[in-house]
Amino acid sequence: MPVLTEHRLRLGTRAVTLLEGPAGWGECSPLPGYPADPSVCRAAAEAAALDGFPPPVRDTVPVNALVDGPFAIAEVRAFPAVKVKVRDASGVSLVAAVRDAVGPGVAVRVDANGAWDVDTALAMITRLARYDLEYVEQPVASLEDLARVRRRVAVPVAADESIRSVDDARRLHRLDAADVIVLKQQPLGGVRAALEVADAAGVPAVVSSMMETSVGIAAGVALAAALPELPHACGLATLAALLGDVTRHPLAPVEGVLEVRPVTPDPELLELYQEASR
């Protein structure tokens, strides 16, 4: 069996395990507070290092900016889409400010991370609909509630945390619970497993990250690059959420897109963050 070399790192408060194998590099870095089975994330890293990624059908992947508070208007305008975290009614003014800043030519989506009940979701989406939303992501926690909300609003609905397996995706399809599925390759077990989930869901997919290093972002980009269709910008422009990276050539967006390419960590940076963990 091929041997994997493990690198256990710490970037700020974030624990990251990188695996080096015959096909390249994989990352296991469960995000605190985000529902993901660590053993499944480890399987995703092993699959990347041992098997690599499927052939791409595109060379670049469009990405969205993320707004979770004060933002730079010039930076937001450089992206084809903007995602705004909205937890309560105070977020409505932020969505209004973003829409005013970017104008009608940039897609605006909101993400509630499953924080609302059905009644709250209906009220919030009704208030937010005036800002011409691309979709609202995970307004409620369960697939059953997503289906209830989707039947009663005009804004498209996306599922993220409620999908962790092919069976979940099939249930989404049966319930007609969402217009879009958000894929994170780590909690789904890797790129190929995530492609199976997308196929079972039968709705357009958006690829997002778990705030990984460039190694993990590369896996997300590979997933987005392998999807047959990619009608929406992806949530992969997240390197700024980490206190550092493992490569001198970060997988960061240029003019709102990410290049489809492998990432090889820098030995000096691996040593730096290993030292920091000790």
C-alpha positions as a Markdown table, in Angstrom:
| # | Residue | x | y | z |
|---|---|---|---|---|
| 1 | Met | 0.0 | 0.0 | 0.0 |
| 2 | Pro | 1.3 | 3.5 | -0.8 |
| 3 | Val | 2.8 | 5.4 | 2.1 |
| 4 | Leu | 1.4 | 8.7 | 3.2 |
| 5 | Thr | 3.5 | 11.3 | 5.0 |
| 6 | Glu | 1.6 | 13.2 | 7.6 |
| 7 | His | 2.2 | 16.8 | 8.6 |
| 8 | Arg | 0.4 | 18.1 | 11.7 |
| 9 | Leu | 0.3 | 21.9 | 11.7 |
| 10 | Arg | -1.3 | 24.7 | 13.7 |
| 11 | Leu | -2.1 | 28.0 | 12.0 |
| 12 | Gly | -3.2 | 30.3 | 14.8 |
| 13 | Thr | -5.9 | 28.4 | 16.6 |
| 14 | Arg | -6.6 | 26.1 | 13.7 |
| 15 | Ala | -5.4 | 22.5 | 13.6 |
| 16 | Val | -4.5 | 21.3 | 10.1 |
| 17 | Thr | -3.3 | 17.9 | 9.0 |
| 18 | Leu | -1.7 | 17.6 | 5.5 |
| 19 | Leu | -1.1 | 14.3 | 3.8 |
| 20 | Glu | 1.5 | 13.8 | 1.1 |
| 21 | Gly | 1.1 | 10.9 | -1.2 |
| 22 | Pro | 1.9 | 9.5 | -4.6 |
| 23 | Ala | -0.9 | 11.7 | -6.3 |
| 24 | Gly | -0.2 | 14.9 | -4.4 |
| 25 | Trp | -1.4 | 16.5 | -1.2 |
| 26 | Gly | -4.6 | 16.3 | 0.8 |
| 27 | Glu | -5.9 | 18.3 | 3.8 |
| 28 | Cys | -7.9 | 17.3 | 6.9 |
| 29 | Ser | -9.0 | 20.4 | 8.8 |
| 30 | Pro | -12.4 | 20.1 | 10.4 |
| 31 | Leu | -13.8 | 23.6 | 11.1 |
| 32 | Pro | -14.7 | 24.1 | 14.8 |
| 33 | Gly | -18.5 | 24.6 | 15.1 |
| 34 | Tyr | -19.2 | 23.3 | 11.6 |
| 35 | Pro | -20.9 | 19.9 | 11.3 |
| 36 | Ala | -18.3 | 17.5 | 9.8 |
| 37 | Asp | -17.2 | 14.0 | 10.8 |
| 38 | Pro | -13.4 | 14.2 | 11.3 |
| 39 | Ser | -13.0 | 10.6 | 10.0 |
| 40 | Val | -14.7 | 11.6 | 6.7 |
| 41 | Cys | -12.5 | 14.7 | 6.4 |
| 42 | Arg | -9.5 | 12.4 | 6.9 |
| 43 | Ala | -10.8 | 10.1 | 4.2 |
| 44 | Ala | -11.1 | 13.1 | 1.8 |
| 45 | Ala | -7.4 | 14.0 | 2.5 |
| 46 | Glu | -6.3 | 10.4 | 1.9 |
| 47 | Ala | -8.3 | 10.3 | -1.4 |
| 48 | Ala | -6.6 | 13.4 | -2.6 |
| 49 | Ala | -3.1 | 12.2 | -1.7 |
| 50 | Leu | -3.6 | 8.7 | -3.0 |
| 51 | Asp | -5.9 | 9.1 | -6.0 |
| 52 | Gly | -5.7 | 12.7 | -7.0 |
| 53 | Phe | -8.6 | 14.5 | -8.7 |
| 54 | Pro | -10.9 | 13.8 | -11.7 |
| 55 | Pro | -10.0 | 15.5 | -15.0 |
| 56 | Pro | -11.2 | 19.1 | -15.1 |
| 57 | Val | -13.7 | 20.4 | -17.7 |
| 58 | Arg | -12.8 | 24.0 | -17.1 |
| 59 | Asp | -9.5 | 25.9 | -16.4 |
| 60 | Thr | -10.8 | 28.5 | -14.0 |
| 61 | Val | -13.6 | 28.7 | -11.4 |
| 62 | Pro | -15.5 | 31.9 | -10.6 |
| 63 | Val | -15.7 | 32.7 | -6.9 |
| 64 | Asn | -17.8 | 34.9 | -4.6 |
| 65 | Ala | -16.6 | 37.4 | -2.0 |
| 66 | Leu | -17.7 | 36.8 | 1.6 |
| 67 | Val | -19.1 | 39.6 | 3.7 |
| 68 | Asp | -19.6 | 39.1 | 7.5 |
| 69 | Gly | -19.3 | 42.7 | 8.7 |
| 70 | Pro | -17.5 | 45.8 | 7.4 |
| 71 | Phe | -16.2 | 45.4 | 3.9 |
| 72 | Ala | -14.2 | 47.1 | 1.2 |
| 73 | Ile | -16.5 | 48.1 | -1.7 |
| 74 | Ala | -13.7 | 48.0 | -4.3 |
| 75 | Glu | -12.9 | 44.4 | -3.3 |
| 76 | Val | -16.5 | 43.3 | -3.4 |
| 77 | Arg | -17.1 | 44.8 | -6.8 |
| 78 | Ala | -14.2 | 42.6 | -8.3 |
| 79 | Phe | -16.2 | 39.4 | -7.8 |
| 80 | Pro | -19.1 | 38.0 | -9.8 |
| 81 | Ala | -21.1 | 37.3 | -6.6 |
| 82 | Val | -21.1 | 38.3 | -2.9 |
| 83 | Lys | -22.3 | 36.2 | 0.0 |
| 84 | Val | -23.6 | 37.9 | 3.1 |
| 85 | Lys | -23.9 | 36.2 | 6.5 |
| 86 | Val | -27.3 | 37.1 | 8.0 |
| 87 | Arg | -28.1 | 35.9 | 11.5 |
| 88 | Asp | -30.9 | 38.2 | 12.5 |
| 89 | Ala | -32.8 | 41.4 | 11.4 |
| 90 | Ser | -29.7 | 43.5 | 11.8 |
| 91 | Gly | -28.2 | 41.8 | 8.8 |
| 92 | Val | -30.9 | 43.3 | 6.5 |
| 93 | Ser | -29.1 | 46.7 | 6.4 |
| 94 | Leu | -25.8 | 44.9 | 5.5 |
| 95 | Val | -27.5 | 43.2 | 2.6 |
| 96 | Ala | -28.9 | 46.5 | 1.5 |
| 97 | Ala | -25.5 | 48.2 | 1.7 |
| 98 | Val | -23.9 | 45.4 | -0.3 |
| 99 | Arg | -26.6 | 45.5 | -3.0 |
| 100 | Asp | -26.2 | 49.3 | -3.2 |
| 101 | Ala | -22.4 | 48.9 | -3.5 |
| 102 | Val | -22.2 | 46.3 | -6.2 |
| 103 | Gly | -25.2 | 47.4 | -8.3 |
| 104 | Pro | -27.4 | 45.1 | -10.3 |
| 105 | Gly | -24.6 | 43.3 | -12.2 |
| 106 | Val | -23.3 | 41.3 | -9.2 |
| 107 | Ala | -25.2 | 38.4 | -7.7 |
| 108 | Val | -26.0 | 38.7 | -4.0 |
| 109 | Arg | -26.7 | 35.6 | -1.8 |
| 110 | Val | -27.3 | 35.3 | 1.9 |
| 111 | Asp | -26.4 | 32.5 | 4.4 |
| 112 | Ala | -28.2 | 31.9 | 7.7 |
| 113 | Asn | -26.3 | 28.7 | 8.6 |
| 114 | Gly | -29.6 | 27.0 | 9.6 |
| 115 | Ala | -30.2 | 29.5 | 12.4 |
| 116 | Trp | -33.9 | 30.2 | 11.7 |
| 117 | Asp | -37.1 | 28.4 | 12.3 |
| 118 | Val | -39.6 | 28.2 | 9.4 |
| 119 | Asp | -41.6 | 31.3 | 10.5 |
| 120 | Thr | -38.5 | 33.4 | 11.0 |
| 121 | Ala | -37.1 | 32.2 | 7.7 |
| 122 | Leu | -40.3 | 33.2 | 5.8 |
| 123 | Ala | -40.3 | 36.6 | 7.5 |
| 124 | Met | -36.6 | 37.3 | 6.8 |
| 125 | Ile | -36.6 | 36.1 | 3.2 |
| 126 | Thr | -39.7 | 38.3 | 2.5 |
| 127 | Arg | -37.7 | 41.3 | 3.9 |
| 128 | Leu | -34.6 | 40.4 | 1.9 |
| 129 | Ala | -36.3 | 39.6 | -1.4 |
| 130 | Arg | -36.3 | 43.2 | -2.4 |
| 131 | Tyr | -32.5 | 43.1 | -2.9 |
| 132 | Asp | -32.8 | 40.6 | -5.8 |
| 133 | Leu | -31.1 | 37.6 | -4.1 |
| 134 | Glu | -29.5 | 34.9 | -6.1 |
| 135 | Tyr | -30.5 | 32.4 | -3.3 |
| 136 | Val | -30.7 | 32.1 | 0.4 |
| 137 | Glu | -28.4 | 29.4 | 1.9 |
| 138 | Gln | -29.5 | 27.0 | 4.6 |
| 139 | Pro | -32.2 | 29.3 | 6.1 |
| 140 | Val | -33.4 | 26.4 | 8.3 |
| 141 | Ala | -31.7 | 23.3 | 9.6 |
| 142 | Ser | -33.5 | 20.3 | 8.2 |
| 143 | Leu | -34.4 | 19.2 | 4.7 |
| 144 | Glu | -38.0 | 18.9 | 5.7 |
| 145 | Asp | -38.1 | 22.5 | 6.8 |
| 146 | Leu | -36.2 | 23.6 | 3.7 |
| 147 | Ala | -38.9 | 22.1 | 1.6 |
| 148 | Arg | -41.6 | 23.9 | 3.7 |
| 149 | Val | -39.8 | 27.2 | 3.2 |
| 150 | Arg | -39.0 | 26.7 | -0.5 |
| 151 | Arg | -42.7 | 26.1 | -1.2 |
| 152 | Arg | -43.6 | 29.5 | 0.3 |
| 153 | Val | -41.0 | 31.9 | -1.0 |
| 154 | Ala | -40.0 | 33.2 | -4.4 |
| 155 | Val | -36.2 | 33.4 | -3.6 |
| 156 | Pro | -34.3 | 30.2 | -4.5 |
| 157 | Val | -33.2 | 28.1 | -1.6 |
| 158 | Ala | -29.8 | 26.3 | -1.2 |
| 159 | Ala | -28.9 | 23.4 | 1.1 |
| 160 | Asp | -25.5 | 23.1 | 2.8 |
| 161 | Glu | -25.2 | 21.6 | 6.3 |
| 162 | Ser | -28.2 | 19.4 | 5.8 |
| 163 | Ile | -26.3 | 17.4 | 3.1 |
| 164 | Arg | -23.6 | 14.9 | 4.3 |
| 165 | Ser | -24.2 | 11.9 | 2.1 |
| 166 | Val | -25.6 | 10.5 | -1.1 |
| 167 | Asp | -28.7 | 9.4 | 0.9 |
| 168 | Asp | -29.2 | 13.0 | 2.1 |
| 169 | Ala | -28.9 | 14.2 | -1.5 |
| 170 | Arg | -31.5 | 11.7 | -2.6 |
| 171 | Arg | -33.8 | 12.8 | 0.1 |
| 172 | Leu | -33.4 | 16.4 | -1.0 |
| 173 | His | -34.4 | 15.3 | -4.5 |
| 174 | Arg | -37.5 | 13.4 | -3.2 |
| 175 | Leu | -38.6 | 16.3 | -1.1 |
| 176 | Asp | -37.9 | 18.9 | -3.8 |
| 177 | Ala | -36.3 | 20.8 | -0.9 |
| 178 | Ala | -33.7 | 23.1 | -2.6 |
| 179 | Asp | -32.9 | 24.8 | -5.9 |
| 180 | Val | -29.1 | 24.6 | -5.2 |
| 181 | Ile | -26.8 | 22.3 | -3.3 |
| 182 | Val | -23.6 | 23.6 | -1.6 |
| 183 | Leu | -20.7 | 21.1 | -1.7 |
| 184 | Lys | -17.7 | 21.1 | 0.7 |
| 185 | Gln | -15.5 | 18.2 | -0.3 |
| 186 | Gln | -14.0 | 17.5 | 3.1 |
| 187 | Pro | -17.2 | 16.7 | 5.0 |
| 188 | Leu | -18.5 | 14.7 | 2.0 |
| 189 | Gly | -15.4 | 12.4 | 1.9 |
| 190 | Gly | -13.5 | 14.0 | -1.0 |
| 191 | Val | -13.9 | 15.2 | -4.6 |
| 192 | Arg | -15.3 | 12.0 | -6.2 |
| 193 | Ala | -17.7 | 11.4 | -3.3 |
| 194 | Ala | -18.9 | 15.0 | -3.6 |
| 195 | Leu | -19.5 | 14.5 | -7.3 |
| 196 | Glu | -21.8 | 11.5 | -6.5 |
| 197 | Val | -23.7 | 13.7 | -4.0 |
| 198 | Ala | -24.2 | 16.4 | -6.6 |
| 199 | Asp | -25.5 | 13.9 | -9.1 |
| 200 | Ala | -27.9 | 12.4 | -6.6 |
| 201 | Ala | -29.3 | 15.8 | -5.7 |
| 202 | Gly | -30.2 | 16.7 | -9.3 |
| 203 | Val | -29.9 | 20.5 | -8.8 |
| 204 | Pro | -27.1 | 22.9 | -9.6 |
| 205 | Ala | -24.1 | 22.8 | -7.3 |
| 206 | Val | -22.0 | 25.5 | -5.7 |
| 207 | Val | -18.6 | 24.5 | -4.2 |
| 208 | Ser | -17.6 | 26.0 | -0.9 |
| 209 | Ser | -14.6 | 25.7 | 1.5 |
| 210 | Met | -14.1 | 25.0 | 5.2 |
| 211 | Met | -11.6 | 27.9 | 5.4 |
| 212 | Glu | -8.7 | 25.6 | 4.4 |
| 213 | Thr | -5.2 | 26.3 | 3.4 |
| 214 | Ser | -4.4 | 26.4 | -0.3 |
| 215 | Val | -4.1 | 22.6 | -0.3 |
| 216 | Gly | -7.7 | 22.2 | 0.7 |
| 217 | Ile | -8.8 | 25.0 | -1.6 |
| 218 | Ala | -7.2 | 23.2 | -4.5 |
| 219 | Ala | -9.4 | 20.2 | -3.7 |
| 220 | Gly | -12.5 | 22.4 | -3.8 |
| 221 | Val | -11.3 | 24.0 | -7.1 |
| 222 | Ala | -10.8 | 20.5 | -8.5 |
| 223 | Leu | -14.4 | 19.6 | -7.5 |
| 224 | Ala | -15.8 | 22.7 | -9.1 |
| 225 | Ala | -13.7 | 22.1 | -12.2 |
| 226 | Ala | -15.0 | 18.6 | -12.6 |
| 227 | Leu | -18.7 | 19.4 | -12.3 |
| 228 | Pro | -20.5 | 19.1 | -15.7 |
| 229 | Glu | -22.2 | 22.5 | -15.2 |
| 230 | Leu | -21.2 | 25.4 | -12.9 |
| 231 | Pro | -23.8 | 28.1 | -13.2 |
| 232 | His | -22.9 | 29.8 | -9.9 |
| 233 | Ala | -19.8 | 31.3 | -8.5 |
| 234 | Cys | -18.2 | 29.2 | -5.7 |
| 235 | Gly | -17.3 | 30.0 | -2.1 |
| 236 | Leu | -13.6 | 29.3 | -2.4 |
| 237 | Ala | -12.0 | 32.7 | -1.8 |
| 238 | Thr | -11.4 | 32.1 | 1.9 |
| 239 | Leu | -7.7 | 32.1 | 2.5 |
| 240 | Ala | -7.9 | 35.4 | 4.4 |
| 241 | Ala | -9.8 | 33.5 | 7.2 |
| 242 | Leu | -6.5 | 31.6 | 8.1 |
| 243 | Leu | -3.5 | 33.1 | 9.9 |
| 244 | Gly | -1.1 | 32.0 | 7.2 |
| 245 | Asp | -0.8 | 29.5 | 4.4 |
| 246 | Val | 1.5 | 26.5 | 3.5 |
| 247 | Thr | 2.7 | 27.7 | 0.1 |
| 248 | Arg | 4.5 | 30.7 | -1.3 |
| 249 | His | 2.0 | 30.7 | -4.2 |
| 250 | Pro | -1.4 | 30.9 | -2.5 |
| 251 | Leu | -4.5 | 29.8 | -4.4 |
| 252 | Ala | -6.1 | 33.3 | -4.2 |
| 253 | Pro | -8.5 | 34.8 | -6.7 |
| 254 | Val | -7.5 | 37.1 | -9.5 |
| 255 | Glu | -10.3 | 39.2 | -10.9 |
| 256 | Gly | -12.9 | 37.0 | -9.3 |
| 257 | Val | -11.7 | 33.6 | -10.5 |
| 258 | Leu | -9.4 | 30.9 | -9.2 |
| 259 | Glu | -7.0 | 28.9 | -11.5 |
| 260 | Val | -7.4 | 25.2 | -11.6 |
| 261 | Arg | -3.9 | 23.9 | -10.5 |
| 262 | Pro | -2.2 | 21.7 | -8.0 |
| 263 | Val | -0.7 | 23.1 | -4.8 |
| 264 | Thr | 2.6 | 22.0 | -3.3 |
| 265 | Pro | 3.4 | 23.2 | 0.3 |
| 266 | Asp | 6.7 | 24.9 | 0.9 |
| 267 | Pro | 9.0 | 22.9 | 3.3 |
| 268 | Glu | 10.0 | 26.0 | 5.2 |
| 269 | Leu | 6.4 | 26.9 | 5.9 |
| 270 | Leu | 5.6 | 23.3 | 6.9 |
| 271 | Glu | 8.4 | 23.5 | 9.4 |
| 272 | Leu | 7.3 | 26.9 | 10.6 |
| 273 | Tyr | 3.8 | 25.8 | 11.5 |
| 274 | Gln | 5.0 | 22.5 | 12.9 |
| 275 | Glu | 7.3 | 24.5 | 15.2 |
| 276 | Ala | 4.4 | 26.8 | 16.2 |
| 277 | Ser | 2.3 | 23.7 | 17.2 |
| 278 | Arg | 5.0 | 22.5 | 19.5 |
